[in-house]
Amino acid sequence: MWEEGLGEEDVLKELHAASRKDMKFKDGNILGSMCTEPLAIAKMAHFDFIETNLGNAGLYPGTKLLEDIIIGQLATLLNGEGVSGHIVSGGTEANITALWIARNTTGKKEVIFPKSAHFSFFKACDILSMKPVSVPLTDDFVIDIDKARKKVNKKTAAIVGIAGTTELGMIDSIEELASITPDDAFLHVDAAFGGFVIPFLDDMPKFDFKIPEVSTLTVDPHKMGMATIPSGALLVRNPENIKEIETLAPYLTLFRQTALSGTRGSAAVASTYAAMRALGRRGYSRIVQQCMVVTNYAADKAKSVGLEIVKKPVMNVLGIYMPTAPSKIQAGLDEKGWKVSVATNPECLRLVIMPHVTKQKIDELFADLQEVLAGV
Ligand SMILES: Cc1ncc(COP(=O)(O)O)c(C=O)c1O
């Protein structure tokens, strides 16, 4: 620990030096992250609520009200009028909490999820001593329902479907999963990414609380919700189920907690409120349409330079097959200042076309990609 403190100006200098090393979404070179530059008003709101802590909610009735309003708005967006929930730190915490509730409510320990599920489900199973049961995908990169059906048994605590897979943005058939979910098990939908995308696109399958069997749902405002990090949301259809994870917290103002975190930095609650209030459905719809225009532009561009795309993009995530190991291409692009990622199932280059990515950036990326391809 430093012995002497430093003047504000010098502290800022050190901070700025560190920040200059960081990439910034607004520069448009990050195509491998599911986050983006938050809306300006969301950043302001974050700063204004920097000292709030909903872990001790009795001190912050104003922030608690914002959280309740957000949950209500998300419930309406996702056809779950009356569902309850929490703002949490992101998709990982929401998924862990969902399985925690499922385990405690059902008293069972097996979790069935597709191979495409986010690794947070393995973390959740490890922490909760639950058994992960991974199900292969079909050729369309969604859960193989017949194979999933064979895994269901009397130890099944939860079946998980993904509405917007991390690697390719695919949507499992939640209706089919509902048809194989036993009455005493949970059906959890991970819409961490898709929850702020699917409702704004036409002709999409049902994936949310409109399906009566859906018990819990994850949706992340810090991804396509345009809020600051860390903001995730867990929605729970039956408020009684949340009590299954209630813990006494005697020294705090409300004496009990029903969230994984104790102290919950709640600036992102205000920022989520700000983003949702400022954008409304129309604002999100505009952002999603724009992302899809750029995504389809990137898909066409890939084809025009002789590359094969994995699937017609369902949402703003695009997989492109590479003629050689995608990690090599990724490394070549990295040297040219691009951050793209690779998918493993199938092996391909993965682009996430967030709101900070423009057509011009796609043109520049593909120019560099062709150079990298020519050099391998
Ligand atoms: C579908 C899905 N679920 C969960 C997560 C985990 O979210 P977080 O990184 O906010 O914990 C991600 C992250 O990309 C995701 O794509």
The ligand as a Gaussian input file, in Angstrom:
#p B3LYP/6-31G(d) Opt

LIG

0 1
 C      -26.364000     -16.245000     -23.589000
 C      -25.468000     -15.736000     -22.495000
 N      -25.761000     -16.023000     -21.222000
 C      -25.001000     -15.588000     -20.205000
 C      -23.896000     -14.809000     -20.436000
 C      -23.048000     -14.328000     -19.270000
 O      -23.237000     -12.973000     -19.096000
 P      -22.228000     -12.089000     -18.218000
 O      -20.942000     -12.083000     -18.951000
 O      -22.926000     -10.766000     -18.175000
 O      -22.127000     -12.713000     -16.882000
 C      -23.554000     -14.469000     -21.749000
 C      -22.371000     -13.641000     -22.027000
 O      -22.061000     -13.315000     -23.135000
 C      -24.366000     -14.944000     -22.816000
 O      -24.080000     -14.682000     -24.103000

